[in-house]
């Protein structure tokens, strides 16, 4: 896990994307070393406003068009079709609740974002091929444990 005291510090260091607003504190991020997946949380109790974010019509259910429009802002995924990227996090952290992506209200580039209880949460998906490989590896380990 990586941390920063403020969002300004985290953005300047490249830990967080540029759309993350100034004024946030207690930055916590987990990232996959072999892919694009990220999850992070920031203490931030103001309204998110960024020209790089798109509000979803339905909470937790971005449409293909909403995904395509948001992903076009992000150099890491702009050449991917939305269906080639997962909608399920595989990273874990004690501060990241299972199913947090289902609370998404904004897409900011490749990040699925929501705010709750004075915190801003964001998840950046990985390619389906990477996620499927991780799931297969976990299933094999689980089977080995039982075996």
C-alpha positions in Angstrom: 0.0 0.0 0.0 1.2 3.5 -0.8 0.1 6.6 1.1 0.4 10.4 1.0 -0.6 13.1 3.5 -2.5 15.2 0.9 -4.0 14.8 -2.6 -1.7 17.6 -3.8 1.3 15.6 -2.8 -0.1 12.4 -4.3 -0.9 14.0 -7.6 2.5 15.8 -7.8 4.2 12.4 -7.2 2.1 10.6 -9.8 0.5 8.4 -7.2 -3.0 9.8 -8.1 -4.4 11.0 -11.4 -4.6 14.7 -12.2 -8.4 14.8 -11.9 -8.2 14.2 -8.1 -9.1 17.4 -6.4 -6.9 19.5 -4.1 -7.9 19.5 -0.4 -8.0 15.8 0.2 -6.0 14.1 3.0 -5.0 10.6 4.2 -4.5 9.2 0.7 -4.3 5.3 0.6 -3.7 3.4 -2.6 -3.2 -0.2 -3.6 -2.1 -1.0 -7.1 -1.3 -4.0 -9.2 2.3 -4.2 -10.2 1.5 -6.2 -13.3 -1.5 -4.3 -14.6 -3.6 -1.2 -14.5 -5.9 -1.9 -11.6 -5.9 0.6 -8.7 -8.1 1.3 -5.7 -7.7 4.3 -3.5 -9.5 6.3 -0.8 -9.0 9.9 0.2 -10.6 11.9 3.0 -12.5 14.5 1.0 -15.9 15.9 2.1 -16.5 18.5 -0.7 -18.4 17.9 -3.9 -16.3 16.4 -6.7 -16.2 18.6 -9.7 -13.8 17.9 -12.6 -14.1 18.4 -16.3 -12.6 14.9 -16.6 -15.5 13.2 -14.8 -18.9 12.1 -16.1 -21.9 11.6 -13.8 -23.6 8.3 -14.3 -27.3 8.1 -15.1 -27.7 5.0 -12.9 -25.6 4.4 -9.8 -23.1 1.6 -10.2 -24.2 0.8 -13.7 -22.2 2.7 -16.3 -23.5 2.2 -19.8 -21.2 1.2 -22.7 -21.4 4.8 -24.0 -20.6 6.4 -20.6 -17.6 4.1 -20.3 -16.4 4.8 -23.8 -16.7 8.6 -23.2 -14.9 8.5 -19.9 -12.2 6.1 -21.0 -11.4 8.3 -24.0 -10.0 10.9 -21.5 -7.5 8.4 -20.2 -4.3 7.6 -22.1 -3.9 4.2 -20.4 -7.2 2.9 -21.7 -8.4 5.1 -24.5 -7.6 2.4 -27.1 -9.5 -0.3 -25.3 -13.2 -1.1 -26.0 -15.2 -0.8 -22.8 -16.0 -4.5 -22.9 -12.3 -5.4 -22.8 -12.0 -3.9 -19.3 -13.3 -5.6 -16.2 -15.9 -4.1 -14.0 -14.8 -6.0 -10.9 -11.9 -5.2 -8.6 -9.5 -8.0 -7.6 -7.4 -5.9 -5.2 -8.2 -5.8 -1.6 -7.7 -3.5 1.4 -9.3 -3.2 4.8 -10.6 0.3 3.8 -12.1 -1.0 0.5 -15.5 -2.5 0.9 -16.5 -5.4 -1.3 -18.9 -4.2 -4.0 -17.7 -0.6 -3.8 -17.8 -0.4 -7.6 -21.6 -0.8 -7.4 -21.8 2.6 -5.7 -20.1 4.4 -8.6 -21.6 7.8 -9.3 -18.9 9.2 -11.5 -16.4 8.0 -14.1 -13.2 10.0 -14.1 -11.1 8.8 -16.9 -10.7 5.1 -16.2 -11.6 5.5 -12.5 -15.0 4.4 -11.1 -15.7 7.0 -8.3 -18.1 7.5 -5.5 -18.2 9.5 -2.3 -19.4 8.3 1.1 -19.0 9.5 4.7 -16.5 12.2 3.9 -14.3 9.9 1.7 -13.7 9.7 -2.0 -13.3 6.1 -3.3 -12.0 5.2 -6.7 -11.3 2.0 -8.7 -9.5 1.7 -12.0 -10.1 -1.6 -13.7 -7.7 -4.0 -15.4 -8.0 -5.8 -18.7 -10.4 -8.8 -18.6 -7.5 -11.1 -19.6 -5.5 -10.0 -16.6 -8.5 -10.3 -14.2 -9.4 -13.7 -15.6 -5.9 -14.9 -15.0 -6.0 -13.7 -11.4 -9.3 -15.4 -10.8 -8.0 -18.7 -12.2 -4.8 -18.4 -10.1 -6.9 -17.8 -6.9 -9.3 -20.7 -7.8 -6.3 -23.1 -8.3 -4.8 -22.0 -4.9 -8.2 -22.6 -3.2 -8.5 -26.0 -4.8 -5.0 -26.9 -3.7 -5.9 -25.9 -0.1 -8.9 -28.2 -0.1 -7.1 -30.9 -2.0 
